[in-house]
Amino acid sequence: MSTGTTAVWGRVQQQDFRSRVRGALLGGAIGDALGAPVTGLSLEEVRALYGDEGLTGFAAADGGRRGAVTAVTQLTLFTVDGLIRAQVRRDTGAWHPPTDVHRAHLRWAATQSAWGPDERREDNGWLAGEEWLYARRAPTKECLAGFGDATMGTLAAPKNPSARDSAALTRSAPFGLLVGWEPQLVLQLAVECAAHTHGHATAQLAAGAFALLVHALARGETLDGSVQHALALLAGRPGGEQVCDALRQALGSVRQGIPGPALIEALGDTDSAEEVLAVGLYCALVGEDVQHGLRLAVNHSGPSAATGAVCGALLGALHGETALPPGWLAELEGRPTVLELADDFAMEMTQGPALHSPAAAAPGWLARYPRA
């Protein structure tokens, strides 16, 4: 697989890119954690619990902890880990990113059944050694089944052939952070990796569309411009009609009145991938700032953790980490891990040859991201 153009990085570009990587990963995690306590509740139930304005900040979720993330964030982090490992393994001539991402998600699957890290597995790398990740946080049955054995789903033979929910979509923001890749290749990689757990073309292309949006934003495009680019690349793809319709409906809803739950739920209130994408995108488009956008994204009768995660990743990639609410960042579960992984990703993408090329190797990098 060729990655197309190769980026040349100046200091200012590196700093901007790192800020957008941090923003996308932290923003997605904040949206996930914000929406987790109200996922599965109707808007009336949300208001009964939190008042007429609904949820305005972190509330107690898993085990009574505020700011706790779900499997959405766990899987996203392992997606990043897999992409770094793919770059490291490229030096060996073993260049197949879908395989490395799949192996990373198998490491996530181990966290859902093991008590803690297996220190005997030297090839696990550092992320699989983070003890806080060894917790079940509402993983979908599609992900548990898809990563339940070592067989990798492919476009020709996907796992869960009829799965159309949003679990492949919500872990796909990291593909968009491959800013040195051509958009067509970002789309292809996201779709291939969605097939690891989701066989429905709409779920796969929604994941690809989300990656394309993040990719354009990370390259400095506007949010509206990123949607237009995605629509152009999705046009004519089998199964892409529903995703394109969802993107257009999100754009059209911006002009239909004051943002609120009625407009959001008109875009969809199920966990189908295209509806989650539409809601997350709409809230990012109309949010006055990150905080406002995320509050819109979780206060409705749909899958709030998923829509919050999509909205947060888009706004974080658009504005960078400095736009994220400091109070929410301070309470976010796993924040040090997210930051460390984001910085490793930015380092790998901008300085990879200096870290692990045949002619040079940074001490410890291959221990963090083993080639095995």
matplotlib code that plots the C-alpha trace (Angstrom):
import matplotlib.pyplot as plt

x = [0.0, 1.5, 0.8, 1.0, 2.6, 5.3, 4.9, 7.9, 7.6, 8.8, 8.7, 5.5, 3.8, 4.9, 3.5, 0.2, -0.1, 0.6, -2.1, -4.6, -3.7, -4.1, -7.3, -8.9, -8.0, -8.8, -11.9, -13.2, -12.5, -14.2, -17.3, -17.4, -17.1, -19.6, -22.3, -21.6, -24.0, -26.9, -26.5, -29.7, -31.8, -34.6, -34.4, -37.2, -35.2, -32.0, -33.9, -35.5, -32.1, -30.1, -32.7, -34.2, -30.8, -29.9, -26.4, -24.0, -20.9, -19.4, -21.6, -21.0, -20.8, -18.9, -18.4, -19.4, -16.5, -16.9, -15.2, -15.0, -14.6, -16.2, -15.0, -15.2, -12.1, -10.4, -10.7, -9.6, -6.4, -5.6, -6.3, -3.6, -1.2, -1.8, -1.0, 2.2, 3.2, 2.4, 4.9, 7.5, 7.1, 7.4, 11.2, 11.1, 9.2, 6.1, 3.7, 0.1, -1.6, -4.9, -3.1, -1.3, -4.5, -6.2, -3.5, -3.8, -7.5, -6.8, -4.7, -7.7, -9.8, -7.4, -8.1, -11.8, -11.2, -7.8, -7.4, -4.4, -1.4, 0.5, 4.1, 5.4, 4.3, 7.2, 5.6, 2.6, 4.2, 3.4, -0.3, -1.4, 0.5, -1.8, -3.8, -6.7, -7.6, -8.4, -12.1, -15.3, -16.9, -20.0, -18.2, -20.6, -21.3, -20.1, -16.6, -16.4, -17.4, -15.2, -12.1, -13.1, -10.6, -7.5, -9.2, -9.2, -12.3, -11.8, -13.9, -14.4, -15.2, -16.1, -17.0, -20.6, -21.9, -25.1, -23.6, -24.5, -24.0, -21.5, -18.8, -16.5, -17.2, -16.3, -12.9, -11.9, -10.8, -7.1, -7.0, -7.8, -4.6, -2.5, -2.0, 0.8, -1.5, -3.7, -7.4, -8.4, -6.0, -7.2, -10.8, -9.6, -7.8, -10.7, -13.1, -10.9, -10.4, -14.1, -14.6, -12.8, -16.1, -18.7, -19.9, -22.5, -21.3, -23.0, -21.1, -17.8, -18.3, -19.5, -16.2, -14.4, -16.3, -15.5, -11.8, -12.0, -13.5, -10.8, -8.1, -9.3, -9.5, -6.0, -4.8, -6.3, -9.6, -12.9, -15.5, -17.9, -15.0, -14.1, -17.7, -17.6, -14.3, -15.9, -19.0, -16.8, -14.8, -17.9, -19.9, -20.8, -19.5, -21.9, -23.6, -22.5, -25.8, -27.0, -23.8, -23.8, -27.5, -26.6, -23.8, -26.0, -28.8, -26.4, -25.3, -28.9, -30.0, -27.6, -30.0, -33.2, -33.3, -31.9, -29.9, -31.6, -32.8, -35.6, -33.3, -30.8, -33.3, -34.6, -31.2, -31.5, -31.8, -30.5, -27.0, -26.8, -23.4, -24.7, -27.1, -24.4, -22.1, -24.8, -25.6, -21.9, -21.2, -24.2, -23.4, -19.8, -21.1, -23.5, -21.6, -20.6, -17.5, -16.4, -18.3, -21.6, -21.1, -20.5, -23.5, -25.7, -24.1, -25.1, -28.5, -30.9, -32.5, -29.8, -26.5, -24.9, -21.4, -21.0, -22.3, -20.3, -17.2, -17.7, -18.4, -15.5, -13.0, -14.1, -13.9, -10.6, -9.1, -10.5, -9.4, -6.6, -6.2, -6.2, -9.9, -10.9, -12.5, -9.8, -12.2, -13.3, -9.7, -8.8, -11.4, -11.0, -10.1, -6.8, -5.8, -2.1, -2.3, -4.1, -1.6, 1.4, -0.1, -1.0, 2.5, 4.0, 1.8, 2.8, 6.4, 6.2, 4.4, 6.8, 10.1, 9.7, 12.9, 15.0, 13.3, 13.6, 15.0, 17.7, 20.3, 19.1, 17.1, 15.9, 16.5, 13.3, 11.1, 11.1, 10.4, 7.3, 6.2, 7.8, 8.1, 7.0]
y = [0.0, 3.3, 6.4, 8.9, 12.2, 12.5, 15.5, 17.8, 19.2, 22.5, 23.4, 25.4, 22.6, 20.0, 22.0, 22.6, 18.9, 17.7, 20.1, 18.7, 15.1, 15.9, 17.7, 14.9, 12.2, 14.2, 15.7, 12.4, 11.0, 14.0, 13.6, 9.8, 10.4, 13.3, 11.2, 7.9, 8.5, 9.3, 6.8, 4.8, 7.4, 9.4, 13.2, 13.3, 11.0, 13.1, 16.2, 14.5, 13.6, 16.7, 19.6, 21.4, 22.1, 18.4, 17.3, 20.3, 18.6, 15.2, 13.1, 9.8, 6.9, 3.6, 2.8, 6.2, 8.0, 11.3, 11.5, 7.8, 6.7, 3.8, 1.1, 3.8, 5.6, 2.3, 1.1, 4.5, 4.4, 0.9, 2.1, 4.7, 2.1, -0.1, 2.7, 3.5, -0.2, -0.3, 2.5, 0.9, -2.5, -0.8, -0.9, -4.6, -4.7, -6.0, -3.2, -4.0, -1.5, -3.3, -6.3, -4.2, -2.3, -5.7, -7.0, -3.9, -4.5, -8.1, -6.5, -4.5, -7.6, -9.1, -6.2, -7.2, -10.6, -10.5, -9.2, -7.1, -6.8, -9.9, -8.9, -12.0, -10.6, -8.4, -7.8, -6.1, -2.7, 0.0, 0.7, -2.8, -2.4, 0.4, -1.1, 1.3, 0.0, -3.5, -2.8, -3.5, -0.3, -1.3, -2.9, -3.8, -7.5, -6.8, -5.8, -8.6, -11.1, -9.5, -9.6, -12.8, -14.8, -14.2, -14.4, -10.9, -9.8, -8.4, -6.7, -10.0, -11.8, -9.3, -10.2, -9.7, -9.3, -7.4, -5.1, -1.4, 0.1, 2.9, 0.9, 0.9, 4.5, 5.8, 4.2, 5.6, 9.2, 8.2, 7.2, 10.8, 11.9, 10.2, 13.7, 12.5, 10.1, 10.8, 11.0, 8.0, 5.9, 7.1, 6.2, 2.7, 2.0, 3.0, 0.9, -2.1, -1.9, -1.4, -4.8, -6.4, -6.1, -4.7, -6.1, -3.7, -1.3, 1.7, 1.1, 0.7, 3.9, 5.9, 5.0, 6.1, 9.3, 10.2, 9.5, 11.8, 14.6, 14.4, 14.1, 17.4, 19.2, 18.0, 19.5, 22.9, 22.7, 24.1, 21.8, 22.6, 22.1, 18.7, 17.6, 18.6, 16.6, 13.6, 13.7, 13.9, 10.8, 8.8, 9.5, 6.4, 3.9, 1.0, 1.6, 5.2, 6.7, 6.6, 8.1, 10.9, 11.6, 11.7, 14.2, 16.4, 16.3, 17.5, 20.4, 21.3, 21.2, 24.0, 26.4, 25.1, 27.0, 27.2, 24.1, 21.8, 18.2, 18.3, 19.1, 16.5, 13.7, 14.5, 13.4, 10.2, 8.7, 5.2, 3.7, 3.2, 4.5, 7.1, 8.6, 8.9, 10.5, 13.0, 14.0, 14.3, 16.4, 18.6, 19.4, 20.2, 22.5, 24.5, 24.6, 28.1, 26.5, 23.1, 23.0, 24.1, 21.6, 18.7, 19.6, 19.5, 16.2, 14.4, 15.9, 13.9, 10.5, 8.8, 7.1, 10.0, 8.5, 7.8, 11.1, 12.9, 11.1, 12.0, 15.6, 15.9, 14.4, 16.7, 19.9, 18.8, 18.2, 21.5, 23.8, 21.9, 21.0, 24.6, 24.9, 22.0, 22.9, 22.8, 21.6, 18.6, 17.8, 17.8, 15.2, 13.0, 9.4, 8.3, 11.8, 11.1, 8.0, 9.8, 12.6, 10.2, 8.2, 11.4, 12.7, 9.4, 9.4, 12.9, 12.0, 8.9, 10.7, 13.6, 12.0, 8.3, 7.7, 9.1, 6.8, 3.4, 3.4, 0.8, 3.5, 5.0, 4.0, 6.0, 4.2, 2.6, 3.3, -0.3, -1.4, 0.8, -0.3, -3.7, -4.9, -8.4]
z = [0.0, -1.0, 1.1, -1.7, -0.8, 1.9, 4.2, 4.9, 8.4, 9.7, 13.4, 13.2, 11.2, 13.7, 16.6, 14.7, 13.8, 17.4, 18.7, 16.2, 17.1, 20.7, 20.0, 18.0, 20.6, 23.7, 22.2, 21.2, 24.7, 26.3, 24.1, 24.9, 28.7, 28.6, 26.8, 28.6, 31.6, 29.4, 26.6, 26.3, 28.0, 26.4, 26.4, 29.0, 31.2, 30.8, 31.8, 34.7, 36.0, 35.2, 34.8, 31.8, 30.3, 30.4, 31.0, 31.2, 32.5, 33.5, 35.6, 37.4, 35.1, 35.4, 39.0, 40.1, 38.4, 36.6, 33.3, 32.7, 29.1, 27.3, 24.8, 22.1, 23.5, 24.4, 20.8, 19.4, 21.4, 20.2, 16.6, 17.1, 18.6, 15.5, 13.1, 14.9, 14.8, 11.1, 10.5, 12.6, 10.8, 7.4, 7.9, 7.7, 4.4, 6.2, 5.1, 5.6, 8.0, 8.2, 9.8, 12.3, 13.3, 13.6, 15.9, 18.0, 18.4, 19.4, 22.2, 23.2, 23.2, 25.7, 28.1, 28.1, 29.6, 31.4, 35.0, 33.9, 31.6, 30.7, 31.5, 29.7, 26.4, 25.3, 22.0, 23.5, 23.8, 26.4, 25.7, 26.5, 29.8, 31.0, 33.8, 33.7, 30.2, 31.7, 32.3, 30.3, 29.3, 27.3, 24.3, 21.6, 20.8, 17.3, 18.5, 21.0, 18.4, 15.6, 17.8, 19.6, 17.5, 15.5, 12.1, 10.4, 8.7, 5.2, 2.6, 0.8, 4.0, 6.8, 10.3, 11.3, 7.7, 8.6, 11.3, 10.7, 14.1, 14.9, 16.7, 13.6, 12.9, 16.4, 16.4, 13.0, 13.7, 13.9, 10.2, 9.4, 11.3, 8.6, 7.0, 4.7, 3.0, 0.0, 1.0, -1.2, 0.8, 4.1, 3.0, 1.8, 5.1, 7.3, 5.2, 5.3, 9.1, 9.6, 8.0, 10.9, 12.8, 10.5, 7.2, 6.2, 3.5, 5.2, 8.4, 6.5, 4.5, 7.5, 9.1, 6.0, 5.8, 9.4, 8.7, 5.6, 7.7, 10.3, 7.5, 5.9, 9.2, 10.3, 7.0, 7.9, 5.9, 7.2, 8.5, 5.6, 3.1, 4.7, 4.1, 0.4, 0.0, 1.6, -0.6, -3.7, -2.7, -1.6, -4.7, -6.7, -4.1, -3.6, -0.2, -0.1, -0.8, 2.8, 4.1, 1.6, 2.4, 6.1, 5.4, 3.3, 5.9, 8.6, 6.4, 5.5, 9.2, 10.0, 8.2, 9.8, 13.0, 16.5, 17.3, 19.8, 20.4, 17.9, 15.0, 16.3, 16.6, 13.1, 11.9, 13.7, 17.2, 16.6, 16.7, 13.0, 11.7, 9.3, 11.9, 14.5, 11.9, 10.9, 14.5, 15.5, 12.4, 12.8, 16.4, 15.4, 12.7, 14.9, 18.1, 19.2, 20.8, 21.8, 25.0, 23.4, 20.5, 22.9, 25.1, 22.0, 20.9, 24.1, 25.1, 22.9, 22.9, 20.8, 21.6, 23.3, 23.9, 20.2, 19.0, 21.6, 20.6, 16.9, 17.6, 20.0, 17.6, 14.8, 16.9, 18.4, 15.0, 13.8, 16.6, 18.3, 22.0, 23.3, 22.5, 24.7, 28.1, 30.8, 33.5, 31.5, 30.5, 34.2, 35.0, 32.0, 32.7, 31.2, 30.1, 30.6, 28.5, 25.7, 25.7, 25.6, 22.8, 20.8, 21.2, 20.1, 17.0, 16.1, 16.7, 14.5, 11.7, 11.6, 12.6, 12.0, 10.1, 12.9, 15.4, 13.8, 10.3, 9.4, 9.8, 13.1, 16.2, 19.2, 22.5, 23.7, 20.7, 19.5, 23.1, 23.1, 19.6, 18.9, 15.3, 16.3]

ax = plt.figure().add_subplot(projection="3d")
ax.plot(x, y, z, "-o")
ax.set_aspect("equal")
plt.show()
